Amino acid sequence: MTLDVFRVWNRTLKWLSTVDHKEIGILYLVFAGFNALRAGIDAITIRTQLALPGNTLITGDKYNEFMSMHGIVMIFFVAMPLLIGLMNVIVPLQIGARDVAFPYMNALSLWLFAFGCLLVNISFLLGGAPDAGWTSYTPVALNPFSPGPGIDYYVLGVQISGIGTLATGINFLVTIFNIRAPGMSFLRMPLFTWTSFITSALILFAFPPLTTGLLLLMFDRVFGTNFFYESFGGNPLIWQHLFWIFGHPEVYILILPAFGILSEVISTFSRKRLFGYTSMVFATLLIGFLSFMVWAHHMFTVGLGPVANSIFAVATMTIAVPTGIKVFNWLFTMWGGKLRFSTAMLFAVGFIPTFVLGGVTGVMLSVAPGDYQFHDSYFVVAHFHYVLIGGTILGIFSGLYYWWPKFSGKRLGEKLGRWHFWFFFIGFHFTFFPQHFLGLYGMPRRVFTYSSEPMLNGLNLLSTAGAYLMGMGMLFFLVNMVITILYGERKDEADPWDGRTLEWSVPSPVPEVNFTRLPRIHSLDAFWQKKHGNEKALEEQKQREPIHVPSPTFQPLFLAMGLFLAGLGFIWRSLEFEVGGLLWVIGFLFWRSFDRDQGVLFDPDTLKRLKG
């Protein structure tokens, strides 16, 4: 018994101090999973309240808190870390790298995210949760209208986690730029790596406006400044501009990696090279560029004028063109292919019509006169969820089923996976498709009750029933994960799906050092071509250079904890701020460097013997 406790303790310390990109990616997925459970309970509670008119399960301020936390947690602490977790595990493998460019900074990014998330989530227990929606529009988010500490938790928690996300973007940009395998040019990179690269660039340019807005909001709430108080010369629309300059690229930060996942899954399970690879790359670049030119379509009703509204309407319609290119390329990839409908492929195929419907309603919202009618109605709620659940979350599920063997050497159960897909997919459409008609019928968003009318009653009840079906689908997924982890047969299959990209060339689960000899790439889909007779497509470097293995460290955890305590000090106006600042300073005094790692150099044969 004592030995087991000692072993568990050592294993826990190993995970807390890890700088291995694969383990960091798995930790992102674990933290995101707990947040998904928490935000899912919020969603079920909201839909239960709205099942019938006049319900009193959660009303008033409490409903506002549930609604706000559902959006905040799902956007910042579920969708983003799930994608960043997959990027951490897969991107270095796909580009033939042994690690990310800055392993220590990668660990710091993880713990900043974790402690920022903790700061937001404990708000329910320590004074009240945020209650101004996930967008926290001013003046609603200012002290006169939200006097409790809830918005302060939002401001400080999202700032801390946002610093970690910004560091992640920089890390992956440098990684993909600088440490690709020899011969892997940009037009030989897999699509998931390409979309991760563009996503990292979007993070680099989109998060500073959000950080600026949160800083101004914090100053107004904590220090009594007047950036957003109109009666004192401020302008509440400044917040909307800053938020949506971040907020619309954020949609593509979430959806582009899902596009990359679909490109890998559809190509693999169609047994065909991705149709129009080059056009897909340039469509991704164009989407990233245009995503910064459409933010004001969220503000058509604030009075920017017909010229500004027209410009942003045209830009919004334009961004649908490169997105449409991707849809047609996926369809042409499947056309004539030898399709295998694994669970990963089911989620990928279900993604396409669902996301297309979300895109069509997005084009409807881009027409300014129409938006005047749709704005702040349930039509917008339906559109938003069709894009982010029907797009991002279906893509993430596809990626999890596809790459799970690479994490653990085990496959998720296909039978339970199919039950998960059908319950979740059907429940999703039952939940959100009726909400288009609720919006057209005039039901506003963010309300906890509604008048008793046959149309509203029936559609809301149907929407709630769909939410319960989605919850059942998630239960199948949880059971599948538990059974696979505890009882699944570990097959250690390096290439269970007959994959096309480099991650399938290394053992499953991946050893600490990804590649003892770096691959040399001579073509797109080099691993696939080598398996099918083109030996020159993929070679190993002949030189046996020493391999650098970074050392575990608790310093990132220590630094993130310092910022967490500093955030509590700001919120509580107490001594924790000074304590947190002191921890931060001490951490930097002992910090060696992000990029000058004090790890160990091994030659490949020694490392192989040690691992054996």
C-alpha positions in Angstrom: 0.0 0.0 0.0 2.8 2.4 0.9 4.6 1.5 -2.3 1.4 2.3 -4.3 1.0 5.7 -2.6 4.7 6.5 -3.3 4.3 5.5 -7.0 1.2 7.6 -7.4 2.9 10.6 -5.7 6.0 10.3 -8.0 3.7 10.0 -11.0 1.8 13.1 -10.0 5.1 15.1 -9.5 6.2 13.9 -12.9 3.1 15.3 -14.6 3.3 18.6 -12.6 6.9 19.2 -13.7 6.7 17.9 -17.2 8.0 19.8 -20.2 7.3 17.0 -22.8 5.0 18.5 -25.4 3.0 15.3 -25.6 2.3 15.2 -21.9 1.5 18.9 -21.9 -1.0 18.3 -24.7 -2.6 15.5 -22.7 -2.9 17.8 -19.7 -4.6 20.4 -21.8 -7.1 17.8 -22.9 -7.7 16.7 -19.3 -8.3 20.2 -18.0 -10.6 21.0 -21.0 -12.5 17.8 -20.3 -13.3 18.8 -16.8 -14.4 22.3 -18.0 -16.6 20.7 -20.7 -18.4 18.7 -18.0 -18.9 21.9 -15.9 -20.1 24.0 -18.9 -22.3 21.1 -20.1 -24.1 21.1 -16.7 -24.6 24.8 -17.1 -26.2 24.2 -20.6 -28.5 21.5 -19.4 -29.6 23.7 -16.5 -30.3 26.6 -18.8 -32.3 24.5 -21.3 -34.3 22.9 -18.4 -35.2 26.4 -17.2 -36.4 27.3 -20.7 -38.2 24.0 -21.4 -41.5 25.6 -20.3 -42.7 29.2 -19.8 -42.7 30.5 -16.2 -40.1 28.0 -14.9 -38.3 29.1 -11.7 -35.3 26.7 -11.6 -32.9 29.5 -12.1 -34.1 33.1 -12.6 -32.8 36.7 -12.6 -29.2 37.1 -11.6 -28.5 33.4 -11.1 -29.7 32.7 -14.7 -27.3 35.5 -15.9 -24.5 33.8 -14.0 -25.2 30.4 -15.5 -25.5 31.8 -19.0 -22.4 33.9 -18.7 -20.2 31.1 -17.3 -21.4 28.6 -20.0 -20.2 30.9 -22.7 -16.9 32.0 -21.0 -15.9 28.4 -20.1 -16.9 26.9 -23.4 -15.0 29.5 -25.5 -11.9 30.1 -23.4 -11.5 26.9 -21.4 -13.0 24.1 -23.5 -12.7 24.7 -27.2 -9.3 26.5 -27.2 -7.5 24.1 -24.8 -8.9 21.1 -26.7 -7.4 22.4 -29.9 -4.1 23.5 -28.3 -3.8 20.1 -26.7 -4.1 18.4 -30.1 -1.7 20.9 -31.6 0.8 20.2 -28.8 0.7 16.4 -29.3 0.5 16.2 -33.1 2.2 19.3 -34.7 5.8 18.5 -33.7 5.3 14.9 -34.9 3.8 16.0 -38.2 6.8 18.3 -39.0 9.4 15.7 -37.8 10.6 17.7 -34.8 11.7 16.3 -31.5 10.0 19.0 -29.4 8.5 22.4 -29.6 10.9 25.4 -29.9 10.5 26.5 -26.2 9.6 23.5 -24.0 9.7 25.5 -20.7 7.5 28.3 -22.1 5.1 25.6 -23.3 4.8 24.3 -19.7 4.3 27.9 -18.5 1.5 28.4 -21.1 -0.2 25.3 -19.7 -0.1 26.4 -16.1 -1.1 30.0 -16.9 -4.2 28.6 -18.7 -4.9 26.3 -15.8 -4.7 28.9 -13.1 -6.6 31.5 -15.1 -9.3 28.9 -15.6 -9.3 28.2 -11.8 -9.7 31.9 -11.0 -12.8 32.2 -13.2 -14.3 28.9 -11.9 -14.0 29.6 -8.2 -16.1 32.8 -8.7 -19.2 30.8 -7.9 -17.8 30.0 -4.5 -16.2 33.3 -3.6 -18.7 36.1 -4.1 -20.5 35.4 -7.3 -19.8 34.5 -10.9 -19.7 36.9 -14.0 -23.2 37.9 -15.0 -22.8 40.1 -18.1 -22.5 37.4 -20.7 -19.3 36.0 -22.2 -18.8 39.3 -24.1 -19.2 41.4 -20.9 -20.4 44.5 -22.8 -20.0 47.8 -21.1 -21.7 49.6 -19.3 -23.4 46.3 -18.1 -20.1 45.0 -16.9 -19.2 48.2 -14.9 -19.6 48.5 -11.2 -23.0 50.3 -11.1 -24.7 47.4 -13.0 -22.5 44.5 -11.9 -21.4 45.5 -8.3 -20.1 42.1 -7.2 -16.7 40.6 -7.8 -17.9 38.3 -10.6 -16.7 40.5 -13.5 -13.3 40.9 -11.7 -12.8 37.1 -11.8 -13.6 37.2 -15.5 -11.2 40.0 -16.2 -8.3 38.7 -14.2 -8.8 35.0 -15.1 -9.1 35.5 -18.9 -6.1 37.9 -18.8 -3.9 35.2 -17.0 -5.0 32.4 -19.3 -4.7 34.8 -22.3 -1.0 35.4 -21.6 -0.5 31.6 -21.7 -2.4 31.4 -25.0 -0.3 34.2 -26.5 2.9 32.4 -25.5 1.6 29.2 -27.1 1.0 31.1 -30.4 4.5 32.5 -30.4 5.9 29.0 -29.5 4.2 27.2 -32.4 5.0 30.0 -34.9 8.7 29.6 -34.0 8.4 25.8 -34.0 6.9 25.5 -37.4 9.1 28.2 -38.9 12.4 26.9 -37.5 12.5 23.2 -36.7 10.7 21.4 -39.5 12.4 18.2 -40.7 14.9 18.6 -43.5 13.2 18.8 -46.8 9.7 19.7 -45.4 9.0 22.9 -47.2 5.9 24.9 -46.4 4.0 23.3 -49.3 4.9 19.8 -48.0 3.4 20.4 -44.5 0.2 18.6 -43.6 -3.0 20.6 -43.5 -3.4 20.3 -39.7 0.1 21.9 -39.3 -0.9 24.6 -41.8 -4.1 25.5 -39.9 -2.2 25.4 -36.6 0.4 27.8 -38.1 -2.3 30.3 -39.2 -4.1 29.9 -35.9 -0.9 30.8 -34.0 -0.6 33.9 -36.2 -4.2 34.9 -35.4 -3.5 34.4 -31.7 -0.5 36.7 -32.0 -2.5 39.5 -33.5 -6.0 38.9 -31.9 -5.2 38.5 -28.2 -3.5 41.9 -27.7 -6.8 43.9 -28.4 -8.6 41.6 -25.9 -5.8 42.1 -23.3 -6.1 45.9 -23.8 -9.8 45.9 -23.4 -9.6 43.7 -20.2 -6.9 46.0 -18.8 -9.1 49.1 -19.4 -12.1 47.3 -17.9 -10.1 46.3 -14.9 -8.9 49.9 -14.4 -12.5 51.2 -14.5 -13.7 48.6 -12.0 -10.7 48.5 -9.6 -9.1 51.9 -9.8 -12.0 54.1 -10.7 -11.0 55.3 -14.2 -13.5 56.4 -16.8 -12.6 54.7 -20.1 -16.2 53.3 -20.5 -18.3 55.6 -18.4 -20.2 57.8 -20.9 -21.3 60.2 -18.2 -17.7 61.0 -17.4 -16.4 61.3 -21.0 -15.8 57.6 -21.7 -17.2 55.6 -24.6 -18.7 52.1 -24.0 -18.4 51.3 -27.7 -14.6 51.2 -27.3 -15.1 47.9 -25.5 -17.2 46.4 -28.3 -14.5 47.4 -30.9 -11.7 45.9 -28.9 -13.6 42.8 -28.0 -14.7 42.0 -31.6 -11.3 42.8 -33.1 -10.4 39.8 -31.0 -13.7 38.1 -31.1 -14.1 37.4 -34.8 -10.6 36.2 -35.4 -11.3 34.0 -32.3 -14.0 32.2 -34.3 -11.3 31.3 -36.9 -8.8 30.5 -34.1 -11.3 27.8 -33.1 -12.5 26.6 -36.5 -9.2 26.5 -38.6 -7.6 23.7 -36.6 -10.9 21.8 -37.0 -10.6 22.3 -40.7 -7.1 20.9 -40.5 -8.4 17.8 -38.6 -11.1 17.2 -41.2 -8.5 17.4 -44.0 -6.4 14.7 -42.3 -9.3 12.4 -41.4 -11.1 12.6 -44.7 -7.9 12.1 -46.7 -6.9 9.1 -44.6 -10.3 7.4 -44.6 -10.9 8.1 -48.3 -7.4 6.6 -49.1 -6.8 9.5 -51.4 -4.5 12.5 -51.4 -6.3 15.7 -50.3 -7.9 17.2 -53.4 -6.6 20.7 -54.2 -3.9 20.8 -51.5 -2.4 24.1 -52.7 -5.8 25.8 -53.0 -6.6 24.6 -49.4 -3.4 26.2 -48.2 -4.1 29.5 -49.9 -7.8 29.4 -48.8 -6.5 29.1 -45.2 -4.2 32.0 -45.6 -7.0 34.1 -47.1 -9.4 33.2 -44.2 -6.8 34.3 -41.7 -6.2 37.6 -43.5 -9.9 38.4 -43.9 -10.8 37.4 -40.3 -9.5 40.8 -39.1 -11.6 42.7 -41.5 -15.1 41.7 -40.4 -15.4 42.5 -36.7 -17.9 45.3 -37.0 -20.6 43.0 -38.4 -21.3 42.3 -34.8 -22.1 46.1 -34.4 -24.4 46.8 -37.3 -27.1 48.1 -34.9 -24.9 50.5 -32.9 -25.1 53.3 -35.5 -21.8 53.2 -37.4 -23.6 54.4 -40.5 -24.4 52.9 -43.9 -20.9 53.2 -45.4 -19.2 51.3 -42.5 -22.0 48.7 -42.5 -21.7 48.2 -46.2 -17.9 47.7 -46.1 -18.1 45.1 -43.3 -21.1 43.4 -45.0 -19.1 42.9 -48.2 -16.1 41.7 -46.3 -18.2 39.2 -44.4 -19.7 37.8 -47.6 -16.2 37.6 -49.1 -14.8 35.3 -46.3 -17.4 32.7 -47.3 -15.6 32.1 -50.6 -12.4 30.5 -49.2 -14.5 28.6 -46.7 -16.6 27.2 -49.6 -13.4 26.2 -51.4 -12.5 23.9 -48.5 -16.0 22.3 -48.4 -15.8 21.4 -52.1 -12.2 20.1 -51.7 -13.4 17.8 -48.9 -16.3 16.5 -51.1 -14.0 16.0 -54.1 -11.5 14.1 -51.8 -14.3 11.7 -50.9 -15.5 11.4 -54.4 -14.2 8.1 -55.9 -12.4 7.3 -52.7 -12.4 4.0 -50.8 -14.4 5.3 -47.9 -14.1 3.7 -44.4 -16.7 5.0 -42.0 -14.9 4.8 -38.7 -16.2 7.0 -35.8 -13.7 9.7 -36.7 -15.0 9.7 -40.3 -18.6 9.9 -39.1 -17.8 13.1 -37.2 -15.9 14.5 -40.2 -18.8 13.8 -42.6 -21.4 15.1 -40.1 -19.3 18.3 -39.8 -19.7 19.3 -43.4 -23.5 19.9 -43.8 -23.7 21.2 -40.2 -21.0 23.8 -40.7 -22.4 24.7 -44.1 -25.8 25.5 -42.5 -24.0 27.7 -39.9 -22.1 29.4 -42.8 -25.4 30.1 -44.7 -27.0 31.7 -41.7 -23.8 33.7 -41.2 -24.2 35.1 -44.7 -27.8 36.0 -43.8 -26.5 37.9 -40.8 -23.9 39.7 -42.9 -26.8 41.6 -44.7 -27.1 44.7 -42.5 -30.9 45.3 -43.0 -31.5 41.7 -42.2 -29.2 41.8 -39.1 -31.4 44.6 -37.7 -34.2 42.0 -37.5 -32.0 39.0 -36.4 -29.8 40.8 -33.9 -29.9 39.7 -30.3 -32.5 37.0 -31.1 -32.3 33.3 -30.9 -31.5 33.2 -34.6 -28.0 34.4 -33.6 -27.7 31.8 -30.9 -28.5 29.1 -33.4 -26.0 30.4 -36.0 -23.3 30.7 -33.3 -23.7 27.2 -32.1 -23.9 25.7 -35.6 -20.5 27.2 -36.3 -18.8 26.4 -33.0 -20.4 23.1 -32.0 -21.4 21.9 -35.5 -17.9 23.0 -36.7 -15.3 23.1 -33.9 -16.6 20.5 -31.5 -17.5 17.9 -34.2 -14.0 18.5 -35.6 -12.4 18.0 -32.2 -14.3 14.7 -31.7 -13.1 13.5 -35.1 -9.5 14.3 -34.1 -9.8 12.6 -30.7 -11.1 9.4 -32.2 -8.4 9.6 -34.9 -5.4 10.4 -32.8 -6.3 8.5 -29.6 -4.1 5.6 -30.5 -1.2 8.0 -30.8 -1.8 9.2 -27.2 -2.1 5.8 -25.5 -1.6 2.9 -27.9 -5.3 2.0 -27.6 -8.3 2.7 -29.8 -11.5 4.2 -28.5 -14.4 1.7 -28.9 -16.1 2.0 -32.3 -19.5 0.7 -31.1 -19.7 3.2 -28.2 -18.3 5.8 -30.6 -21.1 5.4 -33.0 -23.7 5.7 -30.2 -21.9 8.8 -29.2 -22.0 10.3 -32.7 -25.7 9.6 -33.4 -27.0 10.8 -30.0 -24.8 13.9 -30.1 -25.4 14.7 -33.8 -29.2 14.2 -33.7 -29.5 15.9 -30.4 -27.5 18.9 -31.7 -29.9 19.5 -34.6 -32.9 19.0 -32.4 -31.5 21.6 -30.0 -30.4 24.4 -32.3 -32.3 24.0 -35.5 -35.6 25.1 -33.9 -33.8 28.1 -32.4 -33.6 29.7 -35.9 -37.4 29.8 -35.9 -37.6 31.0 -32.3 -35.4 33.9 -33.4 -37.6 34.6 -36.4 -40.6 34.5 -34.2 -39.1 37.2 -32.0 -37.7 35.4 -29.0 -34.7 37.5 -27.6 -31.5 35.8 -26.4 -30.3 36.0 -22.7 -33.9 35.7 -21.3 -34.8 33.3 -18.5 -38.5 33.1 -19.4 -41.0 33.9 -22.2 -44.7 34.3 -22.9 -46.8 31.2 -23.2 -47.5 30.9 -26.9 -47.9 27.7 -28.9 -44.9 28.4 -31.2 -42.5 29.4 -28.4 -43.7 26.5 -26.1 -43.3 23.7 -28.6 -39.9 24.9 -30.1 -38.4 25.5 -26.7 -39.5 22.1 -25.4 -38.0 20.4 -28.6 -34.8 22.3 -28.1 -34.5 21.2 -24.5 -35.2 17.6 -25.5 -32.3 17.8 -28.0 -30.0 19.1 -25.3 -30.7 16.0 -23.2 -29.9 13.8 -26.2 -26.6 15.6 -26.6 -25.9 15.0 -22.9 -26.6 11.3 -23.5 -24.1 11.3 -26.3 -21.5 12.8 -24.0 -22.2 10.0 -21.5 -21.4 7.4 -24.1 -18.1 9.3 -24.8 -17.2 9.4 -21.1 -18.0 5.6 -20.8 -15.9 4.9 -23.9 -12.9 6.8 -22.5 -13.1 5.2 -19.1 -13.4 1.7 -20.6 -10.6 2.3 -23.0 -8.3 3.8 -20.4 -8.9 1.1 -17.7 -9.7 -2.0 -19.8 -8.7 -1.3 -23.4 -6.2 -3.6 -25.1 -3.0 -1.8 -25.7 -1.9 -2.8 -29.2 1.0 -0.3 -29.6 0.0 0.1 -33.3 2.2 2.8 -34.9 -0.2 3.1 -37.9 -3.7 1.7 -37.1 -5.5 3.8 -39.8 -2.9 3.4 -42.7 -2.2 7.2 -42.2 -0.4 9.5 -44.6 1.6 11.9 -42.3 4.7 11.5 -40.1 3.0 11.1 -36.8 2.0 7.6 -37.9 5.7 6.7 -38.5 6.6 6.7 -34.8 5.5 4.1 -32.2 2.2 4.5 -30.3 2.2 5.8 -27.6 5.1 8.1 -28.7 8.3 7.7 -26.7 9.9 10.6 -24.9 12.1 11.4 -27.9 9.9 11.5 -31.0 12.6 10.7 -33.6 16.0 9.2 -32.7 17.0 10.0 -36.3 15.3 13.0 -38.0 13.4 12.2 -41.1 14.3 13.7 -44.5 11.2 14.7 -46.6 11.1 14.7 -50.4 7.4 15.1 -51.1 4.0 15.7 -49.7 2.5 12.7 -47.9 6.0 11.3 -47.7 5.2 8.6 -45.2 2.3 7.3 -47.4 4.4 7.3 -50.5 7.2 5.4 -48.7 4.7 2.7 -47.5 3.6 2.3 -51.1 6.9 1.8 -52.7 8.5 5.3 -53.1 11.5 4.7 -50.8 13.0 8.1 -51.7 10.0 10.0 -50.5 11.1 9.6 -46.8 14.6 8.9 -45.6 16.4 9.0 -42.3 19.4 11.3 -41.7 22.5 9.3 -41.5 24.4 11.5 -38.9 23.9 10.5 -35.3 23.9 13.9 -33.6 23.4 14.1 -29.8 19.7 14.3 -28.7 18.7 17.1 -26.3 16.2 16.0 -23.6 14.9 18.9 -21.5 14.8 18.5 -17.8 11.5 18.5 -15.8 10.9 21.6 -13.7 8.3 23.1 -11.3 9.2 26.6 -12.2 6.3 27.2 -14.7 3.8 25.9 -12.2 5.4 28.2 -9.5 5.2 31.3 -11.8 1.6 30.6 -12.8 0.6 30.2 -9.2 2.2 33.6 -8.4 0.0 35.3 -11.0 -3.1 33.4 -9.7 -2.4 34.8 -6.2 -1.8 38.2 -7.7 -5.2 38.0 -9.4 -6.9 37.1 -6.1 -5.2 40.1 -4.5 -6.7 42.5 -7.1 -10.2 41.0 -6.6 -10.1 40.9 -2.8 -8.1 44.1 -2.4 -5.9 42.3 0.1 -2.4 41.0 0.9 -2.5 38.2 -1.6 -1.5 40.7 -4.3 1.8 41.4 -2.6 2.3 37.7 -1.8 1.6 36.8 -5.5 3.9 39.5 -6.7 6.6 38.2 -4.4 6.2 34.7 -5.7 6.4 36.0 -9.2 9.7 37.8 -8.6 11.3 34.9 -6.7 10.3 32.6 -9.6 12.0 34.8 -12.1 15.1 35.0 -9.9 15.4 31.2 -10.1 14.3 31.1 -13.8 17.1 30.0 -16.0 15.6 30.8 -19.3 12.9 29.7 -21.7 15.2 28.8 -24.5 18.5 27.9 -22.8 17.4 24.6 -21.4 19.5 22.8 -18.8 18.6 19.4 -20.1 20.7 16.4 -20.9 22.4 15.4 -24.2 22.2 11.7 -25.1 23.5 10.0 -28.2 20.8 7.9 -29.9 22.1 4.5 -28.8 22.5 5.5 -25.1 19.0 6.9 -25.2 17.6 3.8 -26.7 19.2 1.6 -24.0 17.9 3.8 -21.3 14.4 3.7 -22.7 14.6 -0.1 -23.0 
